[in-house]
Amino acid sequence: MEEQENRTDSRVLVLKTGTIRAGQDKAPVKCAVLNVSASGACLLVPREVLIPDRFELSVDGGGTSHDCRMVWRKGARIGLAFVPRGFVEDHP
């Protein structure tokens, strides 16, 4: 997945930590939240860790969590879009 620069909202530098959870059978992955907007964020994750296309992100210190969809990955950085809770995408 490649980085896309067609964001709908401005991102704000935040520099927080967070945890990616991708299901009961997967170990949580610690990450750095580099920036965030109303519609998504950019994370720094360990390069060797496979991150699925859909996951939950919990941001430390604020008690917030988001359902997410990966939009792009470039090395250790990933861009994600927040997905409304309960939203199910159609896949042909």
C-alpha positions in Angstrom: 0.0 0.0 0.0 1.4 3.4 -0.9 1.0 6.7 0.9 -1.8 8.9 -0.5 -1.9 12.6 -0.1 -5.6 13.1 -0.7 -6.7 13.7 2.9 -10.0 15.4 3.6 -9.0 16.8 7.0 -5.8 18.5 8.2 -3.7 16.4 10.5 -2.3 17.7 13.8 1.1 16.6 15.3 0.3 14.7 18.6 3.2 12.3 19.4 1.3 9.9 21.7 1.6 6.1 22.2 -1.1 3.6 21.4 -2.0 0.0 21.0 -3.2 -1.9 17.9 -5.6 -4.8 18.5 -6.6 -7.0 15.6 -8.6 -9.8 17.3 -8.6 -12.2 20.2 -5.9 -14.5 18.6 -3.4 -11.7 17.9 -1.0 -10.1 20.3 -1.5 -6.3 20.8 1.1 -4.1 19.1 2.4 -0.9 20.7 2.8 2.0 18.3 3.5 5.8 18.2 0.7 8.0 17.0 2.5 10.7 15.0 -0.5 12.8 13.9 -4.2 12.7 13.9 -7.2 14.3 12.2 -11.0 13.8 12.5 -10.8 11.1 9.8 -7.5 9.3 10.4 -4.0 9.2 11.7 -0.4 8.3 11.0 1.3 5.7 13.1 4.8 4.4 13.6 4.9 0.6 14.1 7.7 -2.0 14.2 8.7 -2.8 10.6 8.7 -6.5 11.2 5.1 -6.7 12.5 2.3 -7.4 10.0 -0.6 -5.1 10.5 -4.0 -6.2 9.1 -6.1 -4.0 6.9 -8.7 -3.6 9.7 -7.9 -3.1 13.4 -8.7 -1.2 16.6 -6.5 1.6 17.8 -6.5 2.6 21.5 -4.6 5.9 22.2 -2.9 6.0 25.6 -3.7 8.8 28.0 -7.0 9.7 26.6 -9.0 6.5 26.8 -10.0 6.9 23.1 -10.3 4.0 20.7 -11.1 3.8 17.0 -12.0 1.2 14.5 -9.5 1.7 11.7 -8.7 0.8 8.1 -5.1 0.9 6.8 -4.8 3.2 3.8 -1.1 3.1 3.1 2.2 1.7 4.6 5.7 3.0 3.9 8.3 1.2 6.0 7.4 1.6 9.6 4.8 4.3 9.0 1.2 3.6 8.3 -1.7 5.9 7.4 -5.1 4.9 8.5 -8.7 6.0 8.2 -11.2 5.9 11.1 -14.2 3.7 10.4 -17.5 4.4 12.1 -18.3 1.7 14.6 -20.6 -1.0 13.2 -19.8 0.0 9.6 -19.3 -3.1 7.4 -17.7 -2.7 4.0 -19.0 -4.6 1.0 -16.4 -6.9 -0.6 -17.2 -8.5 -4.0 
